[in-house]
Amino acid sequence: MKPTRWAIGIAVIAFLAGVAGVFVGRAMIAPPPPQGAELHEVLHHQLQLDAGQEARLEALEQQFAIRRRALELELRAANARLAGAIQAEHGNGPQVSAAVDASHAAMGELQKETLAHIFAMRQILRPDQARKFDQAVVKALTVDAR
């Protein structure tokens, strides 16, 4: 076999091995669950909500989904303005500073609305359910801190 064909064959085999490695790695290593997934699991599967609680929870989730989407769009717009300010000033000038403040305000509003939603969900729970819910909230907020 000629050296060129040998090198091409090895390169093809190495490429295929790399691709196979990516697929095996993605299949064996699960991505982390999305933030809030554990709280959702507790609410919908561990607290044994009655039909009335389920209905109120569904209404709260629909309302919050709309509000969350609006706040996320606001945050994206604030980040786009920040990018524009950075591009215009090439440093930490007054436009960048104002855009950072606007971005922080949007993030803060999203966090406040999320907490209000969590407290609204908690209000529909019985005391025994609320204790489990509180534990899940604390765990969700501290999982990265460990």
C-alpha positions in Angstrom: 0.0 0.0 0.0 1.3 3.5 -0.9 2.2 5.8 2.0 -0.4 8.4 0.8 -3.2 5.9 0.8 -2.1 4.6 4.2 -2.2 8.2 5.7 -5.6 8.8 4.2 -6.9 5.5 5.6 -5.6 6.3 9.0 -7.1 9.9 8.9 -10.5 8.4 7.9 -10.3 5.9 10.7 -9.3 8.5 13.2 -12.1 10.8 12.1 -14.7 8.0 12.3 -13.4 7.1 15.8 -13.7 10.7 16.9 -17.3 10.9 15.6 -18.1 7.6 17.3 -16.6 8.9 20.5 -18.8 12.0 20.4 -21.9 9.9 20.0 -21.0 7.5 22.7 -20.1 10.4 25.1 -23.4 12.2 24.5 -25.3 8.9 25.0 -23.5 8.0 28.2 -23.2 11.4 29.9 -26.6 13.0 30.4 -26.8 16.7 30.3 -27.6 18.4 33.6 -31.4 18.8 34.1 -32.6 22.3 33.3 -32.8 24.7 36.2 -36.1 24.4 38.0 -36.6 20.8 36.8 -36.4 19.4 40.3 -38.9 21.9 41.6 -41.2 21.0 38.8 -40.8 17.3 39.7 -41.6 17.9 43.3 -44.7 20.0 42.4 -46.2 17.7 39.9 -45.1 14.3 41.1 -44.3 14.3 44.8 -46.8 16.6 46.4 -49.9 14.7 45.3 -51.9 17.8 44.5 -55.6 17.5 44.3 -57.6 18.5 41.2 -58.3 22.1 42.5 -54.6 22.6 43.3 -53.6 21.3 39.9 -56.0 23.7 38.2 -54.8 26.7 40.1 -51.2 25.7 39.5 -51.8 25.4 35.8 -53.3 28.9 35.7 -50.3 30.3 37.6 -47.9 28.6 35.3 -49.6 29.9 32.2 -49.6 33.4 33.6 -46.0 33.3 34.6 -44.9 31.8 31.3 -46.2 34.9 29.5 -44.6 37.3 32.0 -41.3 35.3 32.0 -41.1 35.4 28.2 -41.6 39.2 28.2 -39.0 39.7 30.9 -36.5 37.4 29.0 -37.1 39.4 25.9 -36.5 42.6 27.9 -33.2 41.1 29.2 -32.1 40.2 25.7 -32.8 43.7 24.5 -30.8 45.1 27.4 -27.9 42.8 26.6 -28.1 43.9 22.9 -27.9 47.5 24.0 -25.0 46.6 26.2 -23.2 45.0 23.2 -23.9 48.1 21.2 -22.5 50.4 23.9 -19.4 48.3 24.2 -18.9 48.4 20.5 -19.4 52.2 20.4 -17.2 53.0 23.4 -14.6 50.2 23.5 -14.3 50.7 27.2 -16.3 51.2 30.4 -17.8 54.6 29.4 -21.1 56.2 30.3 -23.1 54.2 27.7 -21.7 50.9 28.9 -22.4 51.8 32.5 -26.0 52.8 31.7 -26.5 49.6 29.7 -25.1 47.5 32.5 -27.5 49.1 34.9 -30.4 48.5 32.6 -29.3 44.8 32.2 -29.1 44.4 35.9 -32.5 46.0 36.4 -34.0 43.5 33.8 -32.3 40.6 35.6 -33.6 41.8 39.0 -37.1 42.2 37.7 -37.0 38.6 36.3 -35.8 37.3 39.6 -38.5 39.3 41.6 -41.2 38.0 39.3 -39.9 34.4 39.6 -39.9 34.7 43.4 -43.4 36.1 43.3 -44.4 33.1 41.2 -42.8 30.7 43.6 -44.7 32.3 46.5 -47.9 32.2 44.6 -47.5 28.5 43.9 -46.7 27.9 47.6 -50.0 29.6 48.6 -52.0 26.8 47.0 -50.3 24.1 49.0 -51.3 22.5 52.3 -48.8 22.9 55.1 -47.3 19.4 54.7 -46.9 20.1 50.9 -45.4 23.5 51.6 -42.6 22.0 53.8 -41.5 19.7 50.9 -41.8 22.5 48.4 -39.7 24.9 50.6 -37.0 22.2 50.8 -37.0 21.8 47.0 -36.8 25.6 46.5 -33.8 25.9 48.9 -32.1 23.0 47.1 -32.7 24.5 43.7 -31.2 27.8 44.9 -28.2 26.2 46.5 -27.3 23.3 44.2 -24.5 25.2 42.5 -23.2 26.7 45.7 -22.0 23.3 47.0 
